[in-house]
């Protein structure tokens, strides 16, 4: 192992739901995810992750749920397939109160709320948490059920990214440009809370949003929450290159991960003038361990047994918009050209990229069985803690990823095993930090000299008095999520 390698970052993904990496795992007798609407469930989890030194807890979110023939799929309700789902930001408030160092990341869509609303809520929570908030920016895939719920129109994929680009510019102007650093005086004798000459109304008139006014809440420790993004299509890559500080990429095909990292880094530097180290790349992964390799494999097999083929079909339809209820299981896997214009194409492209490779699914039936067993990620480390550390080290050396997003089989068992058994071995190898870096989430990932957005980020150009910059090209290219 190279002694010059930086220790990895580790996050944990959960939804405010009963879902796990594979569908049906909520029914496992050791799984407590049925308590997802209780405060105790989340505060215990937050404290456990913080005690283990995990960098952040990432709460996934969506309003969408699986449909069958244009209406709610009964099986999705029965087996908790991407349904139900609560509001993650509410839970993060409670977890923030129960912890002091753990980073907290909320998923929020640029398609369901106005920019000023998200800007104010995230800024408030960043202050209340002491600067530990991140925003996972999503553009609203899986739209059919969402648009039915909100009564809005389905937007093509390319337009969603154009909307997101305009949305981000508004939020960045509000966060970075509304208040100068020394605007808050808080002088009780002179009765001056803030200097009005240092609080500014921003003006924005873009293709989708118009905004004129100041963000009502004073700036938080990070000002702009740490910006996360997922999606590795041409549109997703450009959006990440322009805005993201951390990007979630699939790791099931290492060569694609290598290509995604290289492409996004190149775009960030060449087209958006960002520093080479401006973006961290994080792979979602499963970690299952045991006292022996055989025990770990047995646990993996047992857990996968909770998923069903019918649930896998619903999950495929939910992500891609392609209905497979009556499909011939011996037919080739549908390609990305068969996805709906508004759907996510990442899952389809994952199986497309694997065609022709050894032991990769080639038919619809094989693909659904793979999805049933492995879930949507496909990257798994199964073995003793030492074996897992070997595989992690090899994967990092091969791909250059900066960290992992730990996906749950059972809660809290998956995280207990990682914190108590796997993480100590990773630390012995120099693959994980022994303590938090600084107090804010941005410091956790980038070091104690990085509390706010760096000067090379487009958001810095919106600060009051910043030199006018040539506007970067919009991140609105077409492509799959």
LOTOR-602460 format. One line per 8 residues: for each residue x, y, z of C-alpha. Coordinates in pm, 1 decimal. Layout:
X:Y:Z | ...
***
This chain:
0.0:0.0:0.0 | 124.0:345.7:-85.7 | 213.4:543.1:226.5 | 114.4:863.9:44.3 | -250.3:765.3:5.9 | -499.7:972.9:203.2 | -721.3:776.9:444.7 | -1062.5:702.0:298.8
-1388.2:875.5:383.5 | -1681.6:663.4:500.1 | -2048.8:746.2:495.0 | -2360.3:546.8:573.7 | -2674.0:553.4:360.5 | -3022.5:512.7:500.9 | -3365.8:621.8:391.7 | -3634.4:738.6:629.3
-3797.2:410.5:541.5 | -3785.4:32.8:590.2 | -3570.4:-28.2:283.1 | -3233.8:-202.6:275.7 | -2988.7:-292.9:2.3 | -3220.1:-569.7:-117.4 | -3597.2:-560.0:-103.7 | -3772.5:-752.7:170.4
-3486.5:-735.0:420.4 | -3712.4:-536.9:656.0 | -3865.1:-876.9:749.6 | -3535.0:-1012.4:885.7 | -3581.7:-1079.5:1259.8 | -3270.5:-875.4:1348.8 | -3373.0:-573.9:1142.0 | -3513.8:-276.7:1334.5
-3595.1:-57.5:1032.4 | -3967.2:-87.6:1111.0 | -3896.6:171.8:1382.6 | -3798.1:434.8:1124.9 | -4062.7:680.1:1247.0 | -3931.7:689.4:1604.5 | -3673.2:936.2:1732.0 | -3492.4:671.2:1936.4
-3413.5:472.8:1619.1 | -3231.4:767.4:1460.3 | -3059.3:909.9:1765.9 | -2917.5:567.1:1857.3 | -2793.4:518.9:1502.5 | -2637.8:865.9:1492.6 | -2453.7:816.1:1820.2 | -2326.5:473.4:1711.1
-2188.1:612.7:1385.2 | -2026.6:907.8:1559.8 | -1862.7:683.8:1819.4 | -1716.9:487.0:1529.3 | -1583.8:798.2:1354.9 | -1804.2:765.7:1044.4 | -1779.1:1086.7:841.8 | -2145.1:1127.9:753.1
-2492.8:979.0:761.9 | -2660.4:1017.0:423.9 | -3040.6:1006.8:412.8 | -3180.3:910.6:74.8 | -3522.1:1040.5:-25.9 | -3784.9:1039.2:-295.7 | -4156.2:1096.7:-335.5 | -4177.3:832.4:-607.3
-4286.2:472.8:-557.8 | -4323.6:174.6:-792.0 | -4620.7:169.2:-1028.5 | -4781.0:-117.8:-1211.8 | -4998.4:-40.2:-1513.0 | -4995.2:327.9:-1418.9 | -5110.1:296.6:-1057.8 | -4962.6:207.7:-719.0
-4822.6:-145.3:-723.1 | -4986.7:-352.3:-451.2 | -4672.7:-560.8:-408.2 | -4471.6:-244.2:-337.2 | -4703.3:-165.6:-48.2 | -4700.5:-524.5:80.5 | -4322.8:-568.9:74.4 | -4209.2:-209.6:138.6
-4042.9:-169.0:-203.9 | -3933.1:199.6:-214.0 | -4238.4:268.7:1.8 | -4312.9:414.8:257.8 | -4077.7:711.9:297.2 | -4063.9:994.1:555.1 | -3902.9:1338.8:541.6 | -3527.0:1307.0:606.4
-3468.8:1669.3:705.0 | -3694.2:1630.7:1007.2 | -3494.4:1329.4:1126.0 | -3164.1:1510.2:1069.3 | -3270.6:1779.7:1315.6 | -3307.8:1515.5:1586.1 | -2980.6:1342.7:1496.8 | -2800.9:1678.9:1501.8
-2916.7:1732.4:1858.5 | -2795.1:1386.5:1963.5 | -2449.2:1417.3:1804.4 | -2171.4:1674.9:1778.0 | -1934.3:1560.4:1500.6 | -2120.3:1329.6:1261.6 | -2186.1:1483.0:920.2 | -2551.9:1483.9:810.6
-2654.5:1473.5:445.6 | -3008.4:1531.8:319.5 | -3141.7:1443.9:-24.0 | -3354.1:1724.4:-171.4 | -3482.6:1763.6:-524.9 | -3453.3:2064.6:-751.8 | -3793.0:1969.7:-898.2 | -4025.4:1983.0:-596.6
-3943.8:2305.7:-406.2 | -3836.9:2667.5:-480.0 | -3465.3:2746.0:-434.9 | -3512.3:2996.9:-151.3 | -3703.1:2739.0:53.4 | -3423.9:2482.2:35.8 | -3157.5:2749.9:89.6 | -3317.8:2870.7:412.1
-3385.2:2525.7:559.7 | -3039.1:2387.9:487.7 | -2868.2:2704.1:612.3 | -3070.3:2692.3:934.2 | -2984.6:2326.9:990.8 | -2618.5:2390.5:912.9 | -2613.1:2652.8:1189.8 | -2803.0:2435.6:1437.1
-2563.4:2144.8:1373.1 | -2246.4:2354.0:1390.4 | -2167.6:2320.7:1020.3 | -2230.1:1950.0:961.1 | -2484.6:1957.2:678.2 | -2453.1:1831.4:321.8 | -2702.7:1845.0:36.2 | -2741.0:1550.8:-200.8
-2876.1:1725.1:-509.5 | -3121.0:1519.2:-713.6 | -3304.5:1623.8:-1027.6 | -3615.3:1411.8:-986.7 | -3595.2:1084.8:-1176.0 | -3872.3:823.1:-1139.6 | -4114.4:1099.4:-1215.8 | -4440.4:930.9:-1307.9
-4561.4:869.7:-952.2 | -4410.1:1199.1:-829.5 | -4582.8:1410.0:-1091.6 | -4911.2:1231.3:-1021.9 | -4868.3:1321.4:-654.0 | -4780.4:1687.6:-716.1 | -4996.8:1742.3:-1022.6 | -4699.1:1864.7:-1224.9
-4562.9:1784.1:-1570.0 | -4302.9:1519.6:-1648.1 | -3977.5:1686.3:-1755.2 | -3731.4:1528.1:-1998.6 | -3395.3:1432.9:-1853.3 | -3195.8:1708.4:-2025.8 | -3438.1:1975.0:-1909.2 | -3418.9:1850.8:-1549.2
-3045.4:1917.5:-1546.5 | -3096.1:2261.3:-1703.1 | -3345.8:2339.8:-1425.0 | -3101.5:2210.0:-1163.9 | -2825.1:2431.2:-1301.4 | -3045.6:2741.2:-1269.1 | -3161.6:2624.7:-925.3 | -2804.5:2586.0:-795.2
-2709.7:2931.6:-914.5 | -2993.8:3082.7:-711.5 | -2910.1:2891.8:-392.9 | -2539.3:2971.0:-422.1 | -2612.7:3340.9:-469.0 | -2834.9:3337.2:-159.2 | -2582.6:3147.6:55.8 | -2266.5:3322.6:-59.8
-2389.0:3670.2:-156.3 | -2660.5:3777.2:89.2 | -2449.3:3842.8:399.7 | -2092.8:3967.2:430.7 | -1877.7:3790.2:687.6 | -1894.2:4073.1:941.5 | -2254.1:4178.1:877.6 | -2382.9:4053.6:1214.9
-2291.3:4309.0:1486.6 | -2525.2:4198.7:1766.8 | -2471.7:4526.6:1955.5 | -2741.8:4555.9:2223.1 | -2628.7:4899.5:2341.3 | -2660.6:5058.8:1997.6 | -2958.0:4833.9:1908.2 | -2788.0:4709.5:1592.4
-2819.9:4341.4:1517.8 | -2675.3:4356.1:1166.8 | -2523.2:4626.3:949.5 | -2770.9:4683.3:663.3 | -2487.3:4800.6:439.8 | -2347.1:4447.1:460.2 | -2667.6:4254.2:394.1 | -2750.2:4240.1:24.4
-3041.9:4142.6:-190.1 | -2933.0:3913.5:-468.6 | -3082.2:3940.7:-814.8 | -3127.0:3643.1:-1041.2 | -3327.0:3604.9:-1357.7 | -3259.9:3274.2:-1525.4 | -3441.9:3051.4:-1770.1 | -3643.6:2881.4:-1492.2
-3614.8:3088.0:-1173.0 | -3640.0:3453.9:-1081.8 | -3523.8:3566.9:-740.2 | -3467.6:3911.4:-589.5 | -3401.9:3940.6:-217.3 | -3177.1:3844.2:71.8 | -3164.2:3507.9:244.5 | -3342.0:3583.5:575.8
-3120.1:3360.6:790.4 | -2761.4:3472.3:870.7 | -2480.7:3265.4:720.7 | -2407.4:2925.1:871.4 | -2058.4:2793.8:955.9 | -2013.5:2642.2:607.3 | -2235.0:2902.9:434.9 | -2296.3:2655.6:153.6
-2362.4:2299.8:275.7 | -2128.0:2038.9:131.4 | -2260.7:1961.1:-217.4 | -2314.3:1594.1:-305.3 | -2435.7:1453.9:-637.0 | -2492.0:1119.3:-805.8 | -2537.0:1042.2:-1173.4 | -2271.5:958.7:-1428.1
-2439.7:1027.7:-1760.9 | -2299.9:1308.3:-1974.1 | -2540.1:1547.9:-1800.8 | -2459.2:1410.5:-1457.4 | -2085.5:1433.9:-1518.7 | -2106.0:1797.1:-1629.3 | -2328.1:1893.1:-1338.0 | -2090.1:1723.2:-1094.7
-1788.2:1884.4:-1256.5 | -1941.6:2229.0:-1211.7 | -2096.9:2203.3:-865.6 | -2030.3:1882.3:-670.9 | -1776.7:1842.0:-393.0 | -1850.7:1471.8:-346.7 | -1985.6:1239.0:-614.5 | -2143.1:898.0:-561.2
-2042.1:658.6:-837.3 | -2126.3:292.2:-896.3 | -1839.8:53.4:-830.4 | -1975.7:-272.7:-969.8 | -1762.8:-224.8:-1283.9 | -1423.9:-83.2:-1177.8 | -1330.7:22.4:-1530.7 | -1641.2:240.4:-1551.5
-1561.5:390.7:-1211.0 | -1214.3:478.5:-1339.0 | -1363.6:638.0:-1650.7 | -1623.3:834.8:-1451.2 | -1359.7:974.2:-1214.6 | -1126.5:1073.2:-1498.6 | -1403.4:1235.1:-1702.0 | -1545.5:1438.9:-1414.3
-1203.3:1551.8:-1292.5 | -1109.1:1656.8:-1644.6 | -1430.2:1855.1:-1693.7 | -1394.9:2019.0:-1351.9 | -1044.3:2141.3:-1430.2 | -1065.2:2216.6:-1801.6 | -1414.8:2361.8:-1836.2 | -1495.8:2495.8:-1489.6
-1151.4:2598.7:-1362.9 | -1163.8:2392.6:-1043.7 | -871.4:2248.2:-851.6 | -759.6:1891.1:-915.7 | -854.7:1783.5:-562.1 | -1188.0:1966.3:-556.7 | -1407.5:1653.5:-576.4 | -1416.7:1336.1:-368.0
-1549.7:1017.1:-530.2 | -1742.4:772.2:-313.6 | -1867.1:424.1:-409.9 | -2171.7:262.4:-258.0 | -2078.4:-80.6:-121.3 | -2199.4:-368.3:90.0 | -1985.2:-494.4:378.9 | -2068.9:-833.2:535.4
-1827.1:-1001.5:772.0 | -1799.0:-1307.6:993.4 | -1546.9:-1504.2:1196.2 | -1468.4:-1698.1:877.9 | -1518.1:-1645.0:506.7 | -1773.5:-1925.2:508.3 | -1978.3:-1758.4:780.4 | -1976.8:-1426.8:591.8
-2093.8:-1596.2:270.8 | -2364.3:-1781.2:463.6 | -2491.9:-1453.4:611.1 | -2486.7:-1294.4:266.5 | -2687.4:-1581.1:119.3 | -2936.5:-1577.8:405.8 | -2998.3:-1205.2:374.9 | -3041.3:-1219.3:-2.6
-3308.9:-1484.8:48.3 | -3549.4:-1219.3:174.5 | -3577.6:-1062.8:-171.5 | -3819.7:-1189.4:-437.1 | -3826.6:-1185.0:-815.1 | -4149.4:-982.5:-814.0 | -3988.8:-716.4:-597.5 | -3687.6:-707.8:-830.5
-3922.6:-642.5:-1124.6 | -4081.0:-353.6:-937.2 | -3742.4:-210.4:-846.3 | -3630.3:-230.0:-1210.5 | -3947.9:-56.8:-1329.9 | -3916.6:205.6:-1057.2 | -3562.3:299.8:-1163.2 | -3591.3:265.1:-1540.9
-3954.0:309.8:-1641.6 | -3941.8:-27.4:-1823.9 | -4222.1:-266.6:-1727.5 | -4109.0:-630.6:-1704.8 | -4418.0:-789.1:-1545.3 | -4498.3:-1010.2:-1845.4 | -4152.8:-1009.8:-2006.2 | -3988.6:-1322.0:-2150.7
-3712.5:-1408.1:-1902.9 | -3493.7:-1544.4:-2184.7 | -3494.7:-1220.1:-2384.4 | -3192.4:-985.1:-2385.0 | -3177.8:-714.1:-2117.7 | -3351.3:-392.0:-2235.0 | -3105.4:-123.8:-2341.8 | -3092.3:240.6:-2243.0
-3272.1:336.3:-2564.3 | -3581.0:163.6:-2427.6 | -3597.0:374.7:-2111.7 | -3851.5:653.2:-2088.0 | -3724.6:1006.3:-2158.6 | -3768.3:1108.5:-1794.3 | -3624.2:802.1:-1624.3 | -3288.2:722.7:-1469.6
-3066.1:525.8:-1705.3 | -2788.3:440.6:-1460.5 | -2923.3:98.1:-1371.6 | -2971.5:-1.8:-1735.8 | -2626.4:123.1:-1828.4 | -2474.8:-78.4:-1542.7 | -2596.4:-401.1:-1700.4 | -2515.2:-279.9:-2052.0
-2155.6:-211.1:-1949.7 | -2126.3:-563.6:-1815.2 | -2241.0:-743.5:-2129.6 | -1982.5:-978.7:-2263.9 | -1792.4:-987.4:-1935.4 | -1744.9:-1313.1:-1749.5 | -2041.5:-1414.2:-1532.1 | -2237.6:-1096.7:-1614.4
-2616.9:-1128.3:-1664.5 | -2711.4:-1158.8:-2029.7 | -3090.3:-1215.0:-2017.3 | -3380.2:-1045.9:-1839.8 | -3412.5:-1342.4:-1605.9 | -3042.1:-1340.0:-1516.1 | -3048.1:-964.7:-1467.9 | -3351.3:-977.3:-1236.9
-3192.8:-1255.6:-1033.1 | -2875.3:-1047.3:-1000.9 | -3083.4:-745.6:-895.7 | -3277.6:-958.5:-646.3 | -2959.3:-1083.2:-480.5 | -2732.4:-779.4:-504.7 | -2966.1:-480.6:-511.8 | -2885.3:-179.8:-727.0
-2522.4:-139.2:-619.2 | -2350.4:-465.9:-700.1 | -2022.2:-381.6:-521.3 | -1977.7:-605.5:-220.5 | -1703.4:-695.4:25.4 | -1780.6:-1026.6:195.1 | -1536.3:-1208.9:423.3 | -1341.5:-1176.0:744.7
-1239.3:-820.6:841.1 | -887.0:-892.1:716.4 | -1012.6:-1025.1:382.4 | -1236.9:-722.0:341.8 | -947.0:-486.5:413.2 | -742.3:-665.0:144.0 | -1022.2:-625.4:-111.4 | -1086.7:-261.8:-18.6
-719.8:-180.0:-57.1 | -704.2:-351.2:-395.7 | -1019.5:-173.4:-518.0 | -893.1:167.7:-406.2 | -554.3:113.1:-567.9 | -723.2:11.4:-891.6 | -989.4:283.8:-913.8 | -862.6:578.3:-711.9
-1190.0:625.1:-521.5 | -1178.8:841.5:-210.6 | -1424.7:651.9:6.1 | -1728.4:430.8:42.8 | -2096.3:472.2:119.2 | -2194.4:176.9:338.4 | -2527.8:29.8:232.0 | -2741.1:-161.3:483.0
-2858.4:-517.1:482.3 | -2987.7:-512.9:838.3 | -3009.6:-213.0:1066.6 | -2826.7:-170.7:1296.7 | -2636.0:-498.6:1236.5 | -2459.9:-383.7:918.9 | -2326.4:-72.3:1090.5 | -2239.6:-248.0:1415.9
-2027.6:-496.6:1222.1 | -1857.4:-223.5:1021.7 | -1778.4:1.4:1318.6 | -1683.6:-270.8:1566.2 | -1510.9:-528.0:1345.2 | -1412.3:-393.5:1002.0 | -1314.3:-33.9:1074.6 | -1040.9:-122.1:1328.8
-866.2:-335.4:1066.9 | -898.4:-61.5:804.3 | -739.5:180.0:1051.3 | -450.5:-56.4:1113.4 | -384.7:-50.3:738.0 | -400.5:330.4:721.6 | -719.2:308.1:513.0 | -936.1:495.8:763.2
-880.7:792.3:992.9 | -856.0:746.9:1366.9 | -1031.0:1078.7:1443.9 | -1243.8:1344.7:1280.0 | -1077.4:1625.2:1087.0 | -1214.7:1950.3:1228.1 | -1575.4:2010.4:1327.3 | -1759.4:2070.8:999.2
-1855.7:1820.7:731.8 | -1637.7:1992.1:473.5 | -1341.6:1957.9:709.6 | -1417.6:1587.7:759.2 | -1372.3:1528.9:386.1 | -1116.7:1792.9:288.8 | -918.9:1883.3:601.3 | -921.0:2157.6:862.8
-831.7:2430.5:616.5 | -1154.8:2380.5:419.4 | -1466.5:2507.9:600.8 | -1619.2:2700.8:312.0 | -1631.7:2658.2:-64.1 | -1285.5:2699.9:-218.2 | -1214.7:2997.5:-441.4 | -1212.3:2778.1:-751.8
-1578.3:2681.4:-702.4 | -1832.2:2880.5:-902.3 | -2014.3:2961.4:-576.5 | -1721.1:3176.0:-464.3 | -1785.3:3413.7:-756.3 | -2120.7:3510.6:-600.4 | -1966.1:3649.9:-282.4 | -2007.5:4021.8:-233.2
-1715.9:4203.7:-388.6 | -1587.8:3899.1:-577.2 | -1436.2:3974.7:-914.7 | -1680.1:3915.2:-1196.6 | -1609.4:3578.0:-1348.4 | -1681.7:3446.2:-1693.9 | -1996.0:3234.8:-1643.8 | -1912.1:2865.2:-1680.7
-2099.7:2663.2:-1936.7 | -2430.4:2527.8:-1800.4 | -2438.4:2164.3:-1694.1 | -2733.7:2079.3:-1915.1 | -2610.2:1816.2:-2158.8 | -2848.2:1533.9:-2241.0 | -2803.7:1179.8:-2117.2 | -2910.3:929.6:-1853.2
-2899.5:990.2:-1478.6
***
